[in-house]
Amino acid sequence: MQTSFTETQLADPATARSNEILRSCVHCGFCTATCPTYMVLGDELDSPRGRIYLIKEMLESGRAPDAQTVQHIDRCLGCLSCMTTCPSGVHYAHLLDHARDHIERNHRRRWDDRLLRWLLARLLPYPRRFRAALLGARIARPFRRALPDPRLRAMLEMAPPHLPRPSANDRPQVFAAQGPRRKRVALLIGCAQRALNTDINDATIRLLTRHGCEVVIPRGLGCCGALSLHMGRSDDGHALAAANIRALAAEIGGEGLDAVVINTSGCGTTVKDYGHMFAGEPLAADAAQVAALARDVTEVMTDLGLSDAAHAQPLRVAYHAACSLQHGQQIRAAPKDLLRAAGFEVVEPRDPHLCCGSAGTYNLLQPAIAGQLKSRKVATLEATAPQVICAGNLGCMMQIGSGTGVPVVHTVELLDWATGGPRPPSLAAP
């Protein structure tokens, strides 16, 4: 694709990077075949190729984005299925990040949209605030149908009827390895996950320590920044990421780390991109080091190998591949191989590459499209006749779980159970 940025524009590193990405696109349209929003809406401007044209025009013009451009870019899930499909290696993720940031800085949204995004940015990355908001949502939930804004209704519908108690494992501490120490790892404990589902981190710690890992929760660790970045709030996202980098760099410079373990794949995609995010900045070296150490928990468990995996029932498990895991991190086989090694029968739905509609804050900001994608994903998962559905990302678990009666658990909960841990709480006793 030809571009016409000025020398002044190209002096900005973000624009220079977007120029490289745009010029690598050959207009082939392969991306349209795997784009969930194009599948639902059927509009070329709601496909990656269409959005690339819109982003090119928006960035080259230097003007404030028009409402149509903003609408079509807002409708993008950021699922990155297009990157898996693209034969030219177009790094759509970096281009989308730049576009979202540009819109946030140059487009004035309607007052209600601004307020909603501000609330999400001020609540979701902070577990205590988010927990308090969820308690309030439980009170308001019976009245959700009276709300005029479908986004507010979606927020109340996603609020769980019951909240877990805060986990004692969330505070800074060190969990000793069982037996000889094989690795020393830091666990990214996340943000929303600490309010919505404490079982995931608890199971991760048990699984890792049982397999010889010393697990560290560093002081100062929190949200990875992904939720803010999804909304184009780059300054907020970078501030949260910087706090993590400093916390992890202190641990690396102290007793050292063999890996930074992440059990929410949306966070993993972001942390693995820290090197790009902080290129040319004072934190660049530390950011690159943290990114290089970042591993999804299934990557670490593949290296370690499952031991004594004979404690769980041989259930039929429908595996949902989170977009951030299969497209963002290109991890596809490891979770399924581990589940099979743990004694489970693993089945996959039709079109496993398509998004469930969660996508960070997408199901709250674009509930209509997200709802269509959820219905489709649930139908394909239920068609496999599973006894349980599992995924490696909390957002997917919440999205799918709100549309099915089949229990939905995290992959790590099943692996923990199979190797001697407790039965996942969301699975009813036989």
N, C-alpha and C positions, 0 to 999 in steps of 0.2 A: 504494500500500500504506500502510495506517495504521500508525503507530508510537507507542510510549508510553514514550519515554525520559524520565528525570527531568531537571530543570534542572541538577542536579549532573553527571549523565552527559554532557549536552550541552555542558558547559563544557570537556570534553576535545575538542580539534580533530579527532582521529581519529574519535571517536564522532559528532560533529556532521557530518562528511563522510559517514560511513556512513548517518546518518539521511537526508541528502539523497538518497543513492543508493537506499536502500530505498523512500523515498516516491515515487521516479520509476518504480518497477516497477508495471505494471498487470496482472500475472498472466496475460498473454496466452498464454504457453507456446510462442511461436514459437522460443524458444531450444532447446527440447527436440529440435527437428527436426535441429539441426546439432551437437548435443553428442556427442562421441565416446564418453564413458563411458556416457551414457544408451543409445546405440546398442548398446554391448557388454553392459551389465548389465540394461537394461530396468527400472530402478528409478527412480521419480520423485525419490527423495532423492539420486540420482546424476545429476540434471540441474541446470542452473543455477537453474531456478525452485525446485526442492526445496531446493537448498543455500541459496538466499536466505532461505527460511523458517527453516531451521536456524540460519543466522547471525543473523537477527533475534531469534529466541528466545534464543540464546546471549548476545548483547550486551545485550539488554534485561534479562535475568534477573540479570546480574552474577555469576552463579555459575560455578564451574569447569565447563568443558564435559564432557558425558558421553561415554562411549566411542563410542556410535553416531554422535553429531555429529562427533566427531574423525575417525572412519573415513570418513564420507561426504565431508568436506572434504579429507581427505588424498587421496582418490581423484580429486579434481579436477586435471586436467592444467594448468590455467591457460592453455589454448590461446587463449582469448578469441574463439573462433568465435561464442560467444553475443553478444558485443558487436557483431560485424559484422551479425548477424541482427536484433538488438533494434530494434524500431521506436520505442521510447521513449528510446533513448540511455542506458540504465542502464550506469553505469561499473562493471561487475563486477570489473575488475582492482583498483581501489582497495578495494572491499569485500572481495575475497579476501585482499589483503595485510593488511588489518586483522584479518580472521578468523584467518589463520595466526599473526599476532603474538599475538593474544589467547590462542590455544591454547598457544603456546609458553610464555607467561608464567603460564598458569593451570591447565594440565593436566600431570599427571605421567605420562609415558609409561613403558612397560615398560623395564627396564634395557637390554635388547639394542637396542631402538629408539633409546634415548637415546645409547648408545655408537656406533651406526652413524651417526647424524646428526652427532654430535660429530666423528667421524673425517672424514666428508665435508666438514664445515665447516672442518676444520683442514688438509685436504689439497688439495681441488680448486682453491681460489683462489690457491694458491701453487705456481708452476711447478716449483721445485726439489724441494719436498716431494712434489708429485704425481708427478714423474718417478721419484723414488726409490721411491715406492709402486708405480708401474707395473712397475718392474724386479722388485720382490718378487712382484707378481702374476703375472708371466711364469713365475716358478719354481713358484708354487702352482697355476697353471692346470691342469696335468694331473690334479690331485687334486680338482677342483671338484665332481665328482659325489658325492663322499663328504661334502660339507658339508651339514648339516641345514637351514640357512637359505637359502631360494631367493634372497634378496637378496644374500647373499655369493656365491652361484653366479653371479648376474647380473653382479656387479662383476668377477669373474674372466673371465667370457665376453666382457665388453666391452673388456677390456685387449688392446691390439693385440699381435700376435706380435713386431713390430719397432717400435722407437722411433726417430724421426729425431734426428740430432745437434742440439744447441742451435744456433739461428741467431745469427750475428753481428749481425743486424738488430734483435735484441731490446733492445740496450742503448741508453741515451739518445744521440741523435745527430740530425744533419740530413742529408737526402738532397736534393741540388740538383736543380732542375728541368732537364729537357733542353730547350734552346731558351729562348725568352722565358718568364719566370715569369707564369703566369696566375692561380694561387692559392697561398696558403700554408696548409697544412692540418696538423693533428695526427692521427696514427694511433693509435687505441686498440688496443694489441697484445694485450690480453686476458690470460687466465691458463691455463686448461686447453688452449687452442689452442696455446700456446707449447710445451707438452709433447707433445701428440698429433700436431700437423700444422703444421710450420713453413713448408710450401710456400705456405700461404694468405697470410700476412703478406708473404713474399718476393714473391709474384706481385702483391699489392696495391701494394707500393712501386714495383715496376717499371712497372706500369700507370699509376700516378698521375704518376710523374716523367716518363714518356714523353709524357704529355699535358700537360706544363707545370706540374705541381704541385711546389712545394717541400714535402717531407714531413718533419715533425718528430716525433721520439719524445721527449716531455718526460721529464725526470727525475721519478721518483716515481709514474709511471703504472703501474697494475696492474689487478686484478680490478674490474669495475664494481659488484659487490655482488649481482648477480642470483642467483647460486647460493645464497648465504646467505639471501636474501629468500624464495626458493622454499620454504625449510624453516622459515620464520617467525622466523628469527634476525635480527630487525630491527637490533639494536645492531651486530652484526657487519657486516651489509650496509651500514648507514649509515657505519660507520667506513671501510670500503673505498671507498665512494662519495666520502666527504669527502676522502680522500687524492687521488683523481682530480680532484676539483673544484679543490683547491688547486694541483695540478700544472698543470692546464689554465688556471686563472685567471692564474697567473704568466706563462704563455706569451701569453695574450691581452693582459695588461697590458704585455708586453715588445714584441716585434716584431709582435704581432697574429696572428689566425687568421681565415681565411675559412670554415673548417669543421672540425669534429671528425669524422673519418671512421671508420666502424665497419664491420667486415666479418663480424661475428657478430651475426645479427639479434636474438638473445635479449638481447645486451648493448645493442643499439640501442634496444630497447623500454624498457629500464631507464634508460639515460642520458637519453633524451628525457623521462623522468618525474622527473628530478632536481629540477626546479622545484617539483613537488608534494611530493616527499619532504622537502625542506628548507624548506618554507614556514614563515615565522615564526621561523626560526632564524638565527643570525649569518651562516651561509653562503648565505642565501636569494638574495641578488642574484647572487652568483657562480654558484650552482647554476642559476638561471634562465637566465643567459647561456650557460653550457655546454650546457644542454638546447636552447636556441634554435639553437646552432651544430651540434648533432649531426645527422649525415647518414649514411644507409647508403651504402656505396660505389657502389651502382647509381644512387642519386640524384645523386651528384657526377658520375659518368660520363655521365649523361643531360645534365647541364648542359654538360659539356665537349664531348661528342660523340666518337665513336670515329674515330680517324684511321688510314688505311692498313690497314684490317681485311681482309687477304686472305692471311694466312699459315697459317691452320689448315685442316685437312680439313673438308669440309662434312658433319660427322657428324650423325646423328639423335640429338638430345638430348631426354631426358625431363626436363622441369623440375618439380622438387618445390618447391612454395611453402611455405616454413617458416611456421608459425603466427604466430611473433613478427614476421614480415615482413608477411604479408598481413592478419592481424587486429590485431596489436599496433601496427604502424606504418602500416597501410593502404597498403602498397606492393605493387602487383600487376602492373602492366603493364611497369614499367621494366626488370626483369631479362630478361623475355622479348623485349622490343623490342631490347635491346642484343645479346642472343644472335643474334637474326635479322639484325641489322645486321652482326654479325661473320661471317655466312655459314653459320650452323648451321640445320638444320631442327629446329624446336622443337615438341615434342608434350607434351600434358598428360594425366595419368591421370584416370580417373573419380573423381568426388568429391574434387577437389583441396583443398577446404576442410577436410577431415578430417585430424586430427593423426596423425603417424607413431608417436607414443608416447614420443618422447625427452623433451621438456619439461623441460630442466634436469636435475634429479636424479630425475625421475619414474621413468625406466626402471630405476633402481637401487633405488628405494624401493617401487615397485609393479610388479615385473617381470611378473606374470601378465597384468595388463591391458595393459601396454606391449607385451608379446609378441603379444597378439591384434591390437593396432592395427598393429604392425610387419608382421605377416603380411599383413594386408589391404592396407596401403600398398604393400608390395613386389609383391604380386600385381597391383595396378592399374598400377603403374609398368612391370612386365615385360610387361604386356598390350599396351603401346604399341610393343613390339619396338625398344627403344632400343639404340644403340651405347654410350651413356654416359648416366648420370643426374647431374644437377647440382642443387645447392641453395645457399642463401646462409647456412647456419648449420651449424657443425661438429657440434653435437649430432645434427641430422637426418642428416648424412653418416655419422656413426658408427652410428646406429641402423639406417638403411637398408642401409648397407654390410655389416652383420653378418648380413643375411638374403638377400643376392643375390650372384651372381657377376658382375653387370654393374659396370663401374668407376663409382665415385661420386666426383665432383670438385666443387670450389667454383666458383660462377659466375665469380668473378674470375680463376680459373686459365684458363678458356676464353677470356675476354676478353683476358687477357695474351698467351696463345698466338696468338690471332688478330691481334694488333697488333704482333707481332714478338718476343714472349717465347718461352721454351722450351716444348716439349710437356709437359703436366702429367705428372709422374713416375708417377702411378697409371694412366696410359694406356699400355698396352703398345705398343711401336713396331710399325708395320704390317709 
